[in-house]
Amino acid sequence: MLEIPEAHTIARQLRETILGKTISSASAASSPHGFAWYNGDPALYGEMLGGKKVTGAAAYGGRPEIWAEDMRISFGDGVNARYFEAGAKLPAKHQLLLEFDSGDAVCCTVQMYGGLWAFHEGENNDFYYLVAKEKVSPLSDGFDAAYFTSLMADGAEKLSAKAFLATQQRIPGLGNGVSQDILWSAGVHPKQKMSSLSDSEFGALFLSVKSLLGTMAEKGGRDTEKDLFGRPGGYITTMSKKNAGMPCPVCGGLILRTAYMGGNVYVCEGCQGSGR
């Protein structure tokens, strides 16, 4: 699933590949998918997007977005967006296909679920989209220690560390995936209550969020996810499905996988304790 590092990477790659090009044709929902979501009638996407020039691309939380003049095309976290050069064979099935006057294309498919929203700028009232745009990104200078501390409002001290990082849109785009290495690097167990963190542990958690998300983005995302060209990211995860049952590179203890809060968490109890 796309999270902050992958969305940032894909937005950058979109700027590098399609900026200034004109959408010659657009088709949506040509391959029906029960959990692919659109803004309005996908049959109108061709009319809405055709002839529009790509003027930019950005990432809000875990959502990459293409700017096409007055239109916006936003991808949800379960969308695979792939770039195809002119003349390349395109996939037979897709949920959104953007073809450009230069002959190249961006083709999007949905895994389990995902949104492919095309809308006029300022006309998307989706709560998660608006929050992602309004919140301060961990990749920006505004996400400092004071801002991180401000997130401890409204009873957050009662939450576990994983819930604090990855729920209620406190940090849009920071989900279960990237939180694994963040918590391990900070020496904090996913189940540990925020109220139990010492000042030094809380400071370590902030520094881990800032440094690791920056590193993940710089390296093109995590090795468990793929970029616009279908390549795995260059950040090698330590706490992920690839490493379960293997020794921790720091202490040598086993990396354990356990179910928690509707997903798997990966923990080294030697580095992170047992979740007091």
C-alpha positions as CSV (number, residue, x, y, z in Angstrom):
1,M,0.0,0.0,0.0
2,L,1.2,3.5,-0.8
3,E,2.4,5.5,2.2
4,I,4.3,8.8,2.4
5,P,7.6,7.6,0.9
6,E,6.0,5.9,-2.1
7,A,3.5,8.7,-2.8
8,H,6.3,11.3,-2.7
9,T,8.4,9.2,-5.0
10,I,5.6,8.6,-7.5
11,A,4.7,12.3,-7.6
12,R,8.3,13.2,-8.3
13,Q,8.5,10.6,-11.1
14,L,5.2,11.9,-12.6
15,R,6.8,15.3,-12.8
16,E,9.8,13.9,-14.4
17,T,7.9,11.9,-17.1
18,I,4.7,13.6,-18.0
19,L,5.0,17.3,-17.0
20,G,4.0,19.6,-19.9
21,K,2.4,16.7,-21.9
22,T,-1.3,16.8,-23.0
23,I,-3.7,14.0,-22.1
24,S,-4.9,12.8,-25.5
25,S,-7.4,10.3,-24.1
26,A,-8.5,9.0,-20.7
27,S,-10.6,6.0,-19.9
28,A,-11.8,4.8,-16.5
29,A,-13.5,1.6,-15.2
30,S,-12.9,-0.2,-18.5
31,S,-12.1,-3.3,-16.4
32,P,-14.8,-3.4,-13.6
33,H,-13.5,-3.7,-10.1
34,G,-15.9,-3.8,-7.1
35,F,-13.6,-1.9,-4.9
36,A,-12.3,0.8,-7.3
37,W,-13.8,4.1,-6.4
38,Y,-14.3,7.1,-8.7
39,N,-15.4,10.7,-8.4
40,G,-18.8,10.8,-10.1
41,D,-19.3,8.9,-13.3
42,P,-16.1,7.3,-14.6
43,A,-17.6,7.3,-18.1
44,L,-17.1,11.0,-18.1
45,Y,-13.4,10.9,-17.3
46,G,-12.5,11.0,-21.0
47,E,-14.5,14.2,-21.5
48,M,-13.2,15.7,-18.3
49,L,-9.5,15.0,-18.8
50,G,-9.0,14.8,-22.6
51,G,-7.0,17.8,-24.0
52,K,-5.8,18.9,-20.6
53,K,-2.1,19.7,-20.2
54,V,-0.2,18.3,-17.2
55,T,0.9,21.2,-15.1
56,G,2.3,19.4,-12.0
57,A,2.1,16.6,-9.6
58,A,2.2,16.5,-5.8
59,A,1.7,14.1,-2.9
60,Y,-0.6,14.6,0.0
61,G,-0.1,12.0,2.7
62,G,-0.2,8.6,0.9
63,R,-1.9,10.0,-2.2
64,P,0.0,11.0,-5.4
65,E,-1.9,13.6,-7.5
66,I,-1.6,14.8,-11.1
67,W,-2.5,18.4,-11.9
68,A,-4.0,18.8,-15.4
69,E,-4.8,22.5,-15.7
70,D,-8.0,22.9,-13.6
71,M,-8.4,19.2,-13.0
72,R,-6.9,17.0,-10.4
73,I,-6.3,13.2,-10.6
74,S,-5.8,11.7,-7.1
75,F,-4.7,8.1,-6.5
76,G,-5.6,6.2,-3.3
77,D,-3.2,4.0,-1.4
78,G,-4.3,0.7,-3.1
79,V,-3.6,2.0,-6.6
80,N,-0.7,0.8,-8.7
81,A,0.3,3.6,-11.2
82,R,2.7,2.6,-13.9
83,Y,4.4,4.6,-16.6
84,F,4.7,3.1,-20.2
85,E,6.9,4.6,-22.8
86,A,5.6,5.3,-26.3
87,G,5.2,2.0,-28.2
88,A,5.1,-0.2,-25.1
89,K,2.4,-2.8,-24.8
90,L,-0.2,-1.6,-22.3
91,P,-2.0,-4.0,-19.9
92,A,-5.2,-5.4,-21.2
93,K,-7.0,-4.7,-17.9
94,H,-6.9,-1.4,-16.0
95,Q,-9.1,0.9,-13.9
96,L,-7.6,4.2,-15.3
97,L,-5.6,4.8,-18.4
98,L,-4.1,8.2,-19.3
99,E,-2.6,8.4,-22.8
100,F,-0.5,11.4,-23.8
101,D,0.1,13.3,-27.1
102,S,3.7,12.0,-26.9
103,G,2.5,8.4,-27.2
104,D,3.4,7.4,-23.6
105,A,0.9,6.5,-20.9
106,V,0.1,6.1,-17.2
107,C,-1.9,3.0,-16.5
108,C,-3.5,2.4,-13.1
109,T,-4.8,-0.8,-11.6
110,V,-6.3,-1.5,-8.2
111,Q,-5.2,-4.3,-5.9
112,M,-7.6,-4.9,-3.1
113,Y,-9.2,-1.5,-3.1
114,G,-8.3,2.0,-4.2
115,G,-9.6,5.4,-5.3
116,L,-9.1,7.0,-8.7
117,W,-10.6,10.4,-8.3
118,A,-10.8,13.0,-11.1
119,F,-12.2,16.4,-10.1
120,H,-12.0,20.1,-10.6
121,E,-9.5,21.8,-8.2
122,G,-11.3,22.7,-5.0
123,E,-14.2,20.4,-5.5
124,N,-13.1,17.3,-3.6
125,N,-14.8,17.3,-0.2
126,D,-13.5,13.9,0.9
127,F,-12.5,14.1,4.5
128,Y,-9.2,12.1,4.2
129,Y,-8.1,14.1,1.2
130,L,-8.7,17.4,2.9
131,V,-7.0,16.4,6.1
132,A,-4.0,15.1,4.1
133,K,-3.7,18.5,2.3
134,E,-4.1,20.5,5.5
135,K,-1.8,18.5,7.9
136,V,1.9,19.2,8.1
137,S,4.0,16.6,6.2
138,P,6.8,14.9,8.1
139,L,9.0,15.6,5.0
140,S,8.6,19.4,5.6
141,D,10.4,21.7,8.0
142,G,7.2,22.5,9.7
143,F,7.0,19.0,11.1
144,D,9.3,19.8,14.1
145,A,9.4,18.6,17.7
146,A,6.8,21.2,18.8
147,Y,4.4,20.1,16.1
148,F,4.9,16.4,17.0
149,T,4.3,17.2,20.7
150,S,1.0,18.9,19.7
151,L,-0.3,15.6,18.3
152,M,-0.5,14.4,21.9
153,A,-3.9,16.1,22.3
154,D,-7.4,14.7,22.8
155,G,-6.5,11.7,24.8
156,A,-3.6,10.5,22.6
157,E,-1.6,9.5,25.8
158,K,-4.0,6.6,26.2
159,L,-3.2,5.1,22.8
160,S,-0.6,2.5,21.9
161,A,2.4,3.8,20.0
162,K,1.2,2.2,16.8
163,A,-2.3,3.7,17.2
164,F,-0.8,7.1,17.9
165,L,1.3,7.0,14.7
166,A,-1.1,5.3,12.3
167,T,-4.7,6.2,13.2
168,Q,-7.1,9.2,13.3
169,Q,-5.1,10.9,10.5
170,R,-2.7,12.4,12.9
171,I,0.0,11.9,10.3
172,P,-1.7,11.2,7.0
173,G,0.1,8.7,4.9
174,L,1.9,7.2,7.9
175,G,0.4,3.7,8.2
176,N,1.1,0.3,9.5
177,G,3.8,-0.3,6.9
178,V,6.3,2.5,7.6
179,S,5.5,2.5,11.3
180,Q,7.3,-0.8,11.7
181,D,10.8,0.5,11.1
182,I,10.0,3.8,12.8
183,L,9.1,2.1,16.1
184,W,12.0,-0.4,15.9
185,S,14.5,2.4,15.3
186,A,13.1,4.4,18.2
187,G,13.2,1.3,20.5
188,V,9.4,1.6,21.1
189,H,7.1,-1.4,21.1
190,P,3.9,-1.0,18.9
191,K,1.7,-1.9,21.9
192,Q,3.5,0.4,24.4
193,K,1.2,3.1,25.7
194,M,2.2,6.7,24.8
195,S,1.6,7.6,28.5
196,S,4.5,5.3,29.5
197,L,7.1,6.8,27.2
198,S,9.8,8.7,28.9
199,D,10.9,12.1,27.5
200,S,13.9,10.5,25.8
201,E,11.7,7.8,24.2
202,F,9.2,10.3,23.0
203,G,12.1,12.4,21.5
204,A,13.5,9.3,19.9
205,L,10.2,8.5,18.3
206,F,10.0,12.0,16.8
207,L,13.5,11.8,15.4
208,S,12.7,8.3,14.0
209,V,9.6,9.6,12.2
210,K,11.5,12.5,10.7
211,S,14.7,10.7,9.7
212,L,13.3,7.4,8.5
213,L,10.5,8.9,6.4
214,G,13.0,11.3,4.8
215,T,15.4,8.4,4.1
216,M,12.6,6.2,2.7
217,A,11.5,9.0,0.4
218,E,15.1,9.8,-0.7
219,K,15.7,6.1,-1.6
220,G,12.5,5.9,-3.7
221,G,10.3,4.2,-1.1
222,R,10.4,0.8,0.6
223,D,11.6,-2.5,-0.9
224,T,8.2,-3.9,-0.1
225,E,6.5,-1.5,-2.5
226,K,7.0,-0.4,-6.2
227,D,7.4,2.9,-7.9
228,L,6.0,4.4,-11.1
229,F,8.2,2.1,-13.2
230,G,7.3,-1.1,-11.3
231,R,10.7,-1.1,-9.4
232,P,11.0,-1.9,-5.7
233,G,12.0,1.0,-3.6
234,G,15.6,1.4,-2.5
235,Y,15.0,1.5,1.3
236,I,15.6,-1.9,2.7
237,T,13.1,-2.6,5.4
238,T,14.1,-4.3,8.7
239,M,10.7,-4.9,10.2
240,S,8.5,-6.3,7.4
241,K,7.1,-9.5,6.0
242,K,10.5,-10.1,4.3
243,N,12.3,-10.4,7.7
244,A,9.9,-12.3,10.0
245,G,11.8,-15.0,11.8
246,M,15.2,-13.6,10.9
247,P,17.7,-12.2,13.4
248,C,17.6,-8.5,14.3
249,P,20.6,-6.8,12.7
250,V,21.2,-4.9,16.0
251,C,20.8,-7.4,18.9
252,G,20.4,-10.7,17.1
253,G,17.1,-11.5,18.6
254,L,14.3,-13.0,16.4
255,I,12.0,-10.6,14.5
256,L,8.5,-11.7,15.6
257,R,5.3,-11.3,13.7
258,T,2.0,-10.9,15.5
259,A,-1.5,-9.6,14.8
260,Y,-2.4,-6.3,16.3
261,M,-5.0,-3.7,15.4
262,G,-6.2,-5.5,12.3
263,G,-2.8,-6.1,10.8
264,N,0.6,-7.7,11.4
265,V,3.3,-6.0,13.4
266,Y,6.9,-7.0,13.3
267,V,8.9,-6.6,16.6
268,C,12.3,-7.3,18.0
269,E,11.7,-7.6,21.8
270,G,15.4,-7.3,22.4
271,C,15.3,-3.8,21.0
272,Q,11.7,-2.8,21.7
273,G,10.8,-4.6,24.8
274,S,7.5,-6.5,25.2
275,G,5.1,-3.6,25.2
276,R,4.7,-2.5,28.8
